Amino acid sequence: MSLTKATNYLKEKGYADHIIILEQSTATVMEAADALGVKPGMIAKTMSFMQGDKAVLILTEGTARIDNRKYKDYFHNKAKMIPFEEVEKEFRAQLAFLKAMGAKVIGASEQSYSVQGQLDTPIFGHKYEMNDQEWDTFCTGMNKLGKIAKEEYGIALTFHHHMGTVVQSLAEVDRMMENTDPEYVSLLFDTGHFTYCGEDPLEVVKKYVHRIKHVHLKDIRPEVVEQVKKENMSFLAGVRAGAFTIPGDGCINYDPIFKVLEEAGYEGYMVVEAEQDPAKANPLEYAIRARKFIAEKTGL
């Protein structure tokens, strides 16, 4: 439903005074909560599942997770997410937009089981582990989407490993890379997320540099990561505490990483991510510092 139709419908029902139109994005629970100045649990979200040939939408609070046992008791079968065909439809819409904008890559990440947005779930020790069947479904789907992206739109599909998701560690990245086609699936290499989970980003970039088509640059404050572990903090609590920072402001040695990328002829984007509380780290100041650091290290 378009914004105009939704607005008119609510006005017809007498809810004109309930309508709030915001300029900033409210696409995710966290973005909506930040925009409205409320806790994520106060934001309503819908989760889509298939029951036979029909889709079921479950309206719940923003931080809720599906309890598989309760779901099965109520619906008498396991929770089944929207099929590939529905994912493909949305994927194609994004590809069409990106192609019109002249983009060369599209990013993907796992959100079905991700705990990264759950404020009460510790980021360490609580992520979902896929079984063999789920790995097969995941890798097969990625190959299909990557083929569509490359052959029909001329866009490369890059997958973003991420804290709190099913592809977080190097072992999980290895399994994904081994079971996907290099022709259709590339890696979005994120220095911060590999370091956060205890991996060596230099080892990863050396191993997969020829399959890396997008790069995220951020640094890590190891003392904050230790705090996150000891205090069982969530991912978002860790971000707000300052686990991440700009390149050159943390513990990552960027010199050899930049060297590997340069020698391999990497020509894609390098996106700087500060990812910290703007009240503590002035965005403009940190952006200038990051730009200066990259220019000094790479000459770009």
C-alpha positions as CSV (number, residue, x, y, z in Angstrom):
1,M,0.0,0.0,0.0
2,S,1.3,3.4,-0.9
3,L,1.8,6.2,1.7
4,T,-1.1,8.2,0.1
5,K,-3.5,5.2,0.2
6,A,-2.5,4.4,3.8
7,T,-3.0,8.0,4.9
8,N,-6.4,8.3,3.2
9,Y,-7.5,5.1,4.7
10,L,-6.6,6.1,8.2
11,K,-8.3,9.5,7.7
12,E,-11.5,7.8,6.6
13,K,-11.5,5.7,9.8
14,G,-11.0,8.8,11.9
15,Y,-7.4,8.4,12.8
16,A,-6.0,11.5,11.1
17,D,-4.5,12.7,14.3
18,H,-2.6,9.4,14.7
19,I,-0.6,9.8,11.5
20,I,3.1,10.6,11.9
21,I,5.2,11.1,8.7
22,L,9.0,11.1,9.3
23,E,11.8,12.2,7.0
24,Q,14.3,9.6,8.3
25,S,14.1,5.9,7.5
26,T,11.9,3.6,9.6
27,A,12.6,0.5,7.5
28,T,13.8,-1.5,10.5
29,V,12.7,-1.8,14.1
30,M,15.8,0.0,15.3
31,E,15.5,2.8,12.8
32,A,11.8,3.3,13.7
33,A,12.6,3.2,17.5
34,D,15.4,5.8,17.1
35,A,13.2,8.0,14.9
36,L,10.4,8.1,17.4
37,G,12.5,8.1,20.5
38,V,11.1,4.9,22.0
39,K,12.3,1.4,22.9
40,P,12.4,-1.2,20.1
41,G,9.8,-3.3,22.0
42,M,7.3,-0.5,21.4
43,I,7.5,-0.8,17.7
44,A,5.2,-3.3,16.0
45,K,6.6,-5.6,13.3
46,T,5.2,-8.3,11.1
47,M,6.8,-11.7,10.4
48,S,5.7,-13.7,7.4
49,F,5.3,-17.5,7.3
50,M,3.7,-19.9,4.9
51,Q,0.8,-22.1,5.9
52,G,0.2,-24.4,2.9
53,D,-0.2,-22.1,-0.1
54,K,-1.2,-19.1,2.0
55,A,1.0,-16.5,3.8
56,V,0.4,-15.8,7.5
57,L,1.5,-12.4,8.9
58,I,2.1,-12.3,12.6
59,L,2.1,-8.9,14.3
60,T,4.4,-8.7,17.3
61,E,6.5,-6.3,19.2
62,G,9.8,-5.3,17.7
63,T,12.1,-7.4,19.9
64,A,10.0,-10.6,19.8
65,R,11.3,-13.9,18.4
66,I,9.2,-16.8,17.2
67,D,9.0,-19.6,19.7
68,N,9.0,-22.7,17.4
69,R,7.3,-24.9,20.0
70,K,4.4,-22.5,20.5
71,Y,4.1,-21.9,16.8
72,K,3.8,-25.6,16.1
73,D,1.3,-26.0,19.0
74,Y,-0.9,-23.3,17.4
75,F,-0.5,-24.0,13.7
76,H,0.2,-27.7,13.9
77,N,3.4,-27.5,11.8
78,K,6.8,-25.9,11.9
79,A,7.4,-22.3,11.1
80,K,8.2,-22.0,7.4
81,M,9.5,-18.8,6.0
82,I,8.4,-17.2,2.7
83,P,9.6,-19.3,-0.2
84,F,12.4,-18.5,-2.6
85,E,10.0,-17.1,-5.2
86,E,8.9,-14.4,-2.9
87,V,12.5,-13.5,-2.0
88,E,13.3,-13.4,-5.7
89,K,10.5,-11.0,-6.4
90,E,11.8,-8.5,-3.8
91,F,15.4,-9.1,-4.9
92,R,14.6,-8.3,-8.5
93,A,12.9,-5.1,-7.4
94,Q,16.1,-4.0,-5.6
95,L,18.2,-5.0,-8.5
96,A,16.1,-3.0,-10.9
97,F,16.5,0.1,-8.7
98,L,20.3,-0.4,-8.3
99,K,20.8,-0.9,-12.0
100,A,18.9,2.3,-12.7
101,M,21.3,4.0,-10.2
102,G,24.4,2.6,-12.0
103,A,25.3,0.3,-9.1
104,K,27.7,-2.6,-9.7
105,V,27.1,-4.6,-6.5
106,I,24.2,-5.7,-4.3
107,G,24.7,-6.7,-0.7
108,A,22.9,-9.5,1.2
109,S,23.0,-10.7,4.8
110,E,21.1,-13.2,6.9
111,Q,18.2,-11.8,9.0
112,S,16.0,-14.8,9.6
113,Y,17.7,-15.9,12.8
114,S,19.9,-12.9,13.4
115,V,20.2,-11.7,17.0
116,Q,22.0,-8.5,16.2
117,G,18.9,-6.4,16.7
118,Q,17.8,-8.0,20.0
119,L,18.5,-5.8,22.9
120,D,18.2,-8.5,25.5
121,T,20.2,-11.2,23.7
122,P,24.0,-11.3,24.4
123,I,25.9,-11.2,21.1
124,F,28.4,-13.9,22.2
125,G,27.2,-17.4,22.6
126,H,23.6,-17.0,21.4
127,K,23.6,-17.0,17.6
128,Y,21.8,-19.6,15.6
129,E,23.7,-22.5,14.1
130,M,22.3,-23.9,10.8
131,N,22.0,-27.6,10.3
132,D,23.1,-29.3,7.1
133,Q,19.8,-29.0,5.4
134,E,19.6,-25.3,6.2
135,W,23.1,-24.8,4.8
136,D,22.1,-26.4,1.6
137,T,19.0,-24.3,1.3
138,F,21.0,-21.1,2.0
139,C,23.9,-21.8,-0.4
140,T,21.5,-23.0,-3.2
141,G,19.5,-19.8,-2.7
142,M,22.5,-17.6,-2.8
143,N,23.7,-19.2,-6.1
144,K,20.3,-18.7,-7.6
145,L,20.1,-15.0,-6.6
146,G,23.7,-14.4,-7.7
147,K,23.0,-15.9,-11.1
148,I,20.0,-13.6,-11.5
149,A,22.0,-10.6,-10.4
150,K,24.9,-11.2,-12.8
151,E,23.3,-12.6,-15.9
152,E,20.1,-10.4,-16.0
153,Y,21.2,-7.2,-14.3
154,G,25.0,-7.1,-14.6
155,I,25.4,-6.8,-10.8
156,A,27.6,-8.8,-8.5
157,L,26.0,-10.3,-5.4
158,T,28.1,-9.8,-2.3
159,F,27.4,-11.5,1.0
160,H,28.0,-9.7,4.3
161,H,29.2,-11.9,7.2
162,H,28.0,-10.3,10.4
163,M,28.1,-10.7,14.2
164,G,25.0,-12.5,15.5
165,T,24.1,-14.1,12.1
166,V,24.5,-17.6,10.7
167,V,27.6,-16.5,8.8
168,Q,29.8,-14.9,11.4
169,S,33.0,-16.9,11.9
170,L,35.7,-17.7,9.3
171,A,34.6,-21.4,9.5
172,E,31.1,-20.3,8.4
173,V,32.4,-18.0,5.7
174,D,34.6,-20.9,4.5
175,R,31.5,-23.2,4.3
176,M,29.5,-20.6,2.4
177,M,32.4,-19.9,0.0
178,E,33.0,-23.6,-0.6
179,N,29.4,-24.3,-1.4
180,T,28.6,-21.3,-3.6
181,D,29.7,-20.6,-7.1
182,P,32.5,-18.0,-7.4
183,E,30.9,-16.8,-10.6
184,Y,27.8,-15.7,-8.8
185,V,28.5,-15.2,-5.1
186,S,31.2,-12.8,-3.7
187,L,32.2,-11.7,-0.3
188,L,31.5,-8.4,1.4
189,F,34.7,-8.2,3.5
190,D,34.2,-6.4,6.8
191,T,37.3,-5.8,8.9
192,G,35.4,-5.0,12.0
193,H,33.1,-7.9,12.2
194,F,35.9,-10.4,11.6
195,T,37.9,-8.9,14.4
196,Y,34.9,-8.6,16.7
197,C,34.3,-12.4,16.6
198,G,38.0,-13.2,17.1
199,E,39.1,-13.8,13.5
200,D,42.2,-12.3,11.8
201,P,41.0,-10.0,9.0
202,L,44.4,-10.2,7.3
203,E,44.1,-14.0,7.1
204,V,40.7,-13.6,5.5
205,V,41.6,-11.0,3.0
206,K,44.6,-13.1,1.9
207,K,42.4,-16.1,1.5
208,Y,39.5,-14.6,-0.4
209,V,40.8,-11.4,-2.0
210,H,39.8,-12.6,-5.5
211,R,36.2,-13.1,-4.3
212,I,35.9,-9.8,-2.5
213,K,33.8,-7.2,-4.4
214,H,32.8,-4.9,-1.6
215,V,34.7,-3.8,1.6
216,H,33.5,-2.3,4.9
217,L,36.2,-0.5,6.9
218,K,35.8,-0.1,10.6
219,D,38.0,-0.6,13.6
220,I,37.6,-2.3,17.0
221,R,38.2,-1.2,20.6
222,P,39.2,-4.5,22.1
223,E,38.6,-3.3,25.7
224,V,35.0,-2.7,24.9
225,V,34.6,-6.1,23.2
226,E,35.9,-7.6,26.4
227,Q,33.4,-5.7,28.3
228,V,30.7,-6.9,26.0
229,K,31.7,-10.5,26.7
230,K,32.0,-10.1,30.5
231,E,28.8,-8.3,30.9
232,N,26.8,-10.4,28.4
233,M,25.9,-7.3,26.4
234,S,23.8,-7.3,23.2
235,F,25.3,-6.3,19.9
236,L,23.6,-2.9,19.9
237,A,24.6,-2.3,23.5
238,G,28.2,-3.0,22.5
239,V,27.9,-0.6,19.5
240,R,26.6,2.1,21.8
241,A,29.4,1.4,24.3
242,G,32.0,2.0,21.5
243,A,33.0,-1.5,20.4
244,F,33.4,-0.1,16.8
245,T,35.2,3.0,15.6
246,I,36.8,4.4,12.4
247,P,39.8,2.8,10.8
248,G,43.0,3.9,12.5
249,D,41.3,4.4,15.9
250,G,41.4,0.9,17.1
251,C,43.5,-2.3,17.2
252,I,43.4,-3.4,13.5
253,N,46.7,-3.1,11.5
254,Y,45.5,-1.8,8.2
255,D,48.8,-1.6,6.3
256,P,49.0,-5.2,5.3
257,I,45.2,-5.4,4.5
258,F,45.4,-2.4,2.2
259,K,48.5,-4.0,0.6
260,V,46.8,-7.2,-0.2
261,L,43.8,-5.4,-1.7
262,E,46.1,-3.2,-3.8
263,E,48.3,-6.0,-5.1
264,A,45.2,-8.0,-6.1
265,G,43.9,-5.0,-8.1
266,Y,40.8,-4.4,-6.0
267,E,38.7,-1.6,-7.6
268,G,35.5,-1.8,-5.6
269,Y,34.1,0.5,-3.0
270,M,35.6,0.8,0.5
271,V,32.9,2.0,2.8
272,V,34.0,3.6,6.1
273,E,31.7,2.8,9.0
274,A,32.0,4.6,12.4
275,E,29.1,2.8,14.0
276,Q,29.1,4.5,17.4
277,D,27.1,6.8,19.5
278,P,27.2,10.2,17.7
279,A,26.8,11.9,21.1
280,K,30.1,10.5,22.1
281,A,31.9,10.6,18.7
282,N,31.1,13.6,16.5
283,P,30.2,12.2,13.1
284,L,31.9,15.0,11.1
285,E,35.1,14.9,13.2
286,Y,35.4,11.1,12.8
287,A,34.6,11.2,9.1
288,I,37.4,13.7,8.6
289,R,39.8,11.6,10.6
290,A,38.9,8.4,8.7
291,R,39.3,10.1,5.4
292,K,42.7,11.4,6.4
293,F,43.8,8.0,7.6
294,I,42.8,6.3,4.4
295,A,44.5,8.9,2.2
296,E,47.7,8.6,4.2
297,K,47.7,4.8,4.0
298,T,46.5,4.3,0.4
299,G,47.1,7.5,-1.4
300,L,43.4,7.5,-2.5
